[in-house]
Amino acid sequence: MRRKAYPLLFFCLMLWFASGCGTPVQADLSTYGDEPILIRGLSAEEFTVTPHELADLDCASQSATGRTQKAGTVHGVGPTLETFLAQYNKRQTDFQKIIFQAKDGYTVTLGSQSLQKYEVILSVAHGKEPLSENEAPLRLLVPEAESSKWVRMVTAIEFVPND
């Protein structure tokens, strides 16, 4: 009986390791890791999250190249929007739009079509490097969308539910 259990245990452990816990954030977030990011519309009360808290979630790593030289290539590491929302029993498709606001006043709105079509990464690092001062505390990366959606310096996210 014991001999039969070991292969099953080994298989379960391998499956667990293979599924992994995502890409760990290896960058030093100490300069901006505690900066609050305001969240509206996920609960009755507004609340904040920090890049450190986002980095503790299951993270993805993806690169995307913009169509212009100015956009360049961005290598984002952070949780997907779906991973973040799962903590609140929500999905991207539960919202008619999500508004991302930056420190400098720049705003990007992802409408329901974009939320159904694209994976969104809440990037807290640029590969193994921290985000630059021009990107921190959070950069949005939407690899399949035009680079104008890749807002940087995000300090607030507003979720507008479907009617």
Secondary structure, 3 states (H helix, E strand, C coil): CHHHHHHHHHHHHHHHHHHCCECCCCCCCCCCCCCCEEEECCCCCCEEECHHHHHCCCEEEEEEECCCCCCCEEEEEEEEHHHHHHCCCCCHHHEEEEEEEECCCCEEEEEHHHHHHCCCEEECEECCEECCCCCCCCEEECCCCCHHHCCCCEEEEEEEECC
